[in-house]
Each structure stands twice: as C-alpha cells, then as structure tokens.
Amino acid sequence: MLSIIQNLYIDPGSGSLLFQMILSGLLTILVFFRRVMFYIKSLLRGKGYIQTKNRLEKK
C-alpha cells in the first residue's frame, strides 16, 4: 500500500500544467454553451441578431 502512495506524486510543473488544462477546458465549455443558449433564446424570442466579429448586435 505504501508503494502505491509513493507513485502518486505529481511534481509542481506537471501539477500546474494539469490545473491549467482543466481550468481552460471548463472555461471553454462555459463560453461555448453560453453562446449557444443565447442564440437559441434569440431564435425563440424572434429577435433578429447578427454576429459581428466579437459581438451580437440587433439588425
């Protein structure tokens, strides 16, 4: 049992890289679904929105 615990060590460089990968993945998913939900809501409300470079604007 002790040898298994000793093999579970993650050095600080790998740990921070893993943390950054998880955090960026979660934020990407959050932004993606937020944009999809906004698009679906705008379709259901009947409001026309056009997408410019970084923003959605009314027609």
Secondary structure by P-SEA (a helix, b strand, c coil): caaaaaaccccaaaaaaaaaaaaaaaaaaaaaaaaaaaaaaaaaacbbbbbcccccccc
